[in-house]
Amino acid sequence: DNIVPDDYFVEFILPDGTEFTQPNAANNSIDSDVIENGRTKLYKIRDNELQNAVDAGLFAPTPPSDIQGRVWNDLNANGIWEPGERFVAGQTVQLENAEKRALIETQTDASGEYFIAGSDLLPGDYMLDFLILPDKDDFEYSPVPTDNLVDHITNSIASDNGKTPIFSITPSDDDRSVVLNGSYHQKTGIVGLVAHSSRQTPVIDVTVELRDTFGRLVSTTQTNESGIYHFADPEYGSQYTVVFPDNPELTFISPQTIGPLQITTERPRVNIDNILVAPVRGTADVVGNVWEDLNIDGIRTANERGVDHALVQLLNSGFVVVAETSTDEAGNYRFPGANTIPGDHIVRFVNLGQGQSANYFSPRVTGQPIDVIANDALPNRGDTALFVLPAHSAQGERSSVQRNAAIYYDATVVGRLWDDVNRNGQWSTIEATVDGVTVRIVNTNGDEIANVVTRRDGNFNIALTPGEYRIYVPNISNVTLPEQFVAAESEWYTTFTATSGQRSQIDVTYLGNGEQTEVSGQVWSDTNGDGIRQSEEPFYAGVPVALLGSQGEQQHLVSDEQGRYRFTGLPSGNYHVTATLPSNQFFSPYQVGDDSNRDSDINRWIGQSPEFALLSGEQRTTFDIGVYVGDVSSNVVDALRVTEVGFIGHGNAEFTEVKNVSSAPISLKGVRFTKGIRYDFDKSLGRVLFPGEHAIVIGQRNSLAQRFNIDTLNVAGKYDGDLNREERLTILDDKDQIVTSFRYDDDWFIIMDNEYLPWTLTIRDEHAAESTWDTPVNWRPSSILAGTPGAEDPRVLPDPGAVVINEVLPKAVDGNNDLIELHNTTDTDIDISYWFLGDSESVVDRLYYLTRYQIAAGTILPAHGYLVFSRTQNFGNLDDPGTSLPFGLSSQGEAVHLIAADRFGRMQGYSDSVFFDATRKGVTMGRLNTYDGGNQFVALASSSLGAENTSTPLIGPIVIDQIMYHAELDSDDYIRLVNVSDETVKLADGDSRWKLSEGISFTFESNDRLLPGQHAFVSASDPATFRERFSIPADIPVFGPFAGKLSDTDDEIRIYDTRDDGRQILADQVAYRDVAPWPVSSLQTNVPLTRRDTAWLGNDSSNWSGASMADGAHVGNGAFAKLFANIPDDSILPGNYLGFVLDIATAGDANGDGRFDSRDLVQVFQAGLYETNETATWLTGDWNRDGMFNTRDLVSAFTVGQYSAGA
């Protein structure tokens, strides 16, 4: 960004042991450009020009050492291979560079060996990632032996992440290799299953005890949703007994005591045979009815038939089938309760189609009288909500619980369009059918439900949800209206009712009124290129026009002085129209605007009109052709943007959409996709993109044609490659300048993180800053499933961020009532009826955890309003009709999702998700706006549920306040910590242990502590070496070395207080980048990031400075450098940063002396910027950060700054 137009060369500094390859061996994008002495030729850089293919190829004349090793199953878990321990074949080993980027992946052979040839590498720093755990729940990496055992095969990988430390490989003239081995072992454990005696199905929530050889209780657990119990980490060499206490609801058929069980290195895991149980008295019966709901109201009426032979299943709360049956002729079913174990259950209705068209479930109905048969099945998945089956009483008849299901089938509307030559309203084989005609279906709300094109035989077939509809067909000039249709502008329509399984036949007879059949129109000069003929735009004479028949016949004319052409005496049939233009002229945009008499009917992307049917006696007189003859811009860099990405495959259409966002037509000559997909626009017929016009490049043409009439779209062509779920897309222009380059990710939106739901990514602001294109901030899921290729998204749903999960309480002080707060951030009321709340992913299908709770119909979230849902009253309470699977929020860390849906439970194109770490009891997590324009979901110092989040973040007590990630030597990298509390913090004691994680890792030891306000360094090098190198005073702790390496480009650092109960409470986090809005001055070697305010978020880029330090210097926005420690040696890291902190002044303190007094007022008024609307800084009076010095700043100063009159 700081390069000015001039002549430049690039100089590359060779790493040790490498040389440059042969220069200019191929074209510019794939060869090496280094000529001599590491330098390239001179490049003339013009304004706004990018030379993006200035490359250097390196090779090692003497290859570095090979890398090899072995992987084994370490039975005794000591990290040392011993005879009898098995080497493992087929395990993946991945080589990464020091920046953690994967380079080479290989696998172990039959002897457990892997080999990476040094000839494939350059000298440098690397690490290995052993991706070898068979199952992370049952296996773990072995420890690294502390002794140097030269003659043994020993483990080299860290037990916490499976990676080796960073190591160097250098040129090697001998056969020596770098040897790095990996080992893992099975975790110790005692595992078993409790199952029903009659069906061998799992039984949940059974209490199991683990006791030692003296009968003392060691641990207690319960069977999970799969009936499995697991005691983890029993001690080697110990004996145990597993005991099943008496249960009033169960009879134990198997022994209730198992043991003694011995845990040894040869048998670290004991699997116990199934424990069989039976119910004592059973439960109530489960009964119900399945019927076809003709009007989809969810209530059975006398005329609605039962569905027979429908498969019905009874599941426990772990979604394990415990019984199944089928409905009888009346649609009834029954599960006898005698063999059912009390507890939570679900009824699932499956196999209901009976050979008809696809079946669906009606909306669920609640609150009906007991004698009304109402639908209990959730429409989005066919299961009932979870319900409790209580134990059957010993006295009286067995009661029953009723669960019903209302289903409906697709309605269909079919029809034929034909040329009714004999005018009898009956189609005969001698009458031509009309294909290529658009048929639209619209519901009573005016929403378009379907849009199809008639086939070659003139037929259409559309599946519909039962309801009231209108069907629209085009109103063709000089053609008689069918009797049942009503004229409406450019279309005709008729109304019809569709019921479940019904097939409606609606035929359309077209009757031409003309004496002869013709196609005619005018050619005009579209001077502004908007595709709409204006009265002042001239007609275009002398243009060759051709009419092409479906059998290959052709007719040719030339437009006259009025631009007119006319083909007469034509037989009915299918035709195309095209015209021949000079190379510097282009067809106008296709069919723009609402007036068909003033648009252009040639699609230049296919070089002709889409095929159309011409009726006998039809006179198509407005088949006009717009021709643009004006200037075309070559400035593609500022004009072309990617505006939609359809990357979901599996039979769905993949495409990428581009748009001209400028005010001038642009040439696509030389423009091409080079990353993600490959396509050269020189292959397309379009050649030009007009202002506001879209074009798409597609994957499989036939996939797109299943949903859209592609002849009416601007399809530039078919790309090479495949769009992945996360991808970088890059477009270059004819000068190899980057037009756009960004990375997208399906993880941005939870509803897109499921490749079988074909939402597309659509742009929100096509003029947004380049930095936003790599983030979800500037994207949204499409409003319509499968997107809108070649057109604007209608945005029928709110933009992301309109309704947000604003605050949650994962663990109340009472330990039970979790809370979720929603907030409408817009100026408009938003209807959130039928939307879903869900939580973290579980072992069952994604639909279950995303759709656990459905918000009631009629729920309106007012503009800027708040709505709080509670566990006790709503999402955890089965008495709330919206609860299908009760859930709570875990204090161990959790996710919460909000998903838009309709009354049928079908997901819509809107979602909001929050993810949070483990929390302390009573602490809420909330959304806070950051000063850099974003927001973060963090722990709050105080709750504000039901109102605006005004709290400060809950940070610390240990926070990160300086990061050196770009030191000249990696060993000089460090992280500085500070205790911001008023109490001494033990970094490791009996209840907790502090650790750094993510980009680097370090765990503190038992004697480590920080006093109130005390700083400490965690270094990449040995602490003693670091202290000596930088003359760190003895009263400042230095810890280290940390594992891993701080990336020079982007990385994340987190500091956790890990608790014995498994919670990792996040104290602070920083995810830095080497691009704006993060301080780019820190890209200078040996310049760290220094935190401005330790009470504010570490992830806010505006809270960091990369500026030079001097005592008392202002570094921006009221932050002044202060020397907290005398660290005198600044020869290594110039600027003496290690001893500086930043102090945030209060409003009014312009000189940073800690007071607001007359000296500050003299300083700012002498600057002369008061009420001038000129740019001001903190030093010249801008104390509210609006860029100016005015009355508002003085009000802020005198309100907050506490003026000291005695100065």
HUJOCOR-V602280 format. One record per helix or strand. SS is the DSSP state (H for helix, E for strand). FROM is the first residue (numbers start at 1). TO is the last residue. If there is no record, write none. Layout:
BEGIN
SS|FROM|TO, SS|FROM|TO
END
This chain:
BEGIN
E|6|8, E|11|11, E|19|20, E|23|23, E|32|32, E|36|36, E|39|39, E|43|45, E|58|59, E|64|64, E|66|73, E|80|80, E|87|87, E|92|97, E|102|107, E|113|116, H|118|120, E|124|131, E|139|141, E|154|155, E|163|163, E|167|169, E|171|171, E|177|179, E|181|186, E|189|196, E|202|202, E|207|212, E|217|222, E|228|232, E|239|243, E|250|252, E|257|262, E|269|271, E|275|279, E|283|283, E|285|292, E|299|299, E|306|306, E|311|316, E|321|326, E|332|335, H|337|339, E|343|350, E|359|361, E|374|374, E|377|377, E|383|384, E|387|389, E|391|391, E|400|402, E|405|409, E|411|419, E|433|433, E|438|443, E|448|453, E|459|464, E|467|474, E|479|480, E|486|488, E|491|498, E|503|505, E|508|512, E|518|525, E|532|532, E|539|539, E|544|549, E|554|558, E|564|567, E|573|580, E|586|587, E|599|599, E|603|603, E|608|608, E|612|614, E|619|620, E|625|628, E|633|633, E|640|646, E|655|660, E|666|667, E|672|675, E|677|680, H|681|683, E|688|689, E|694|698, H|701|705, H|710|712, E|715|718, E|720|721, E|726|732, E|738|745, H|746|748, E|761|763, H|770|774, H|776|778, E|779|781, E|803|809, E|819|824, E|830|831, E|836|839, H|846|850, E|853|854, E|860|861, E|866|870, H|871|875, E|883|883, E|893|901, E|907|918, E|924|929, E|935|940, E|953|953, E|958|964, H|970|972, E|974|979, E|985|986, E|988|988, E|992|998, E|1000|1003, E|1009|1010, E|1015|1019, H|1023|1030, E|1037|1040, E|1043|1044, E|1050|1059, E|1064|1073, H|1080|1083, E|1089|1091, H|1101|1103, E|1104|1105, E|1114|1116, E|1119|1123, H|1137|1139, E|1140|1144, H|1158|1166, E|1170|1170, H|1178|1180, E|1189|1189, H|1191|1200
END
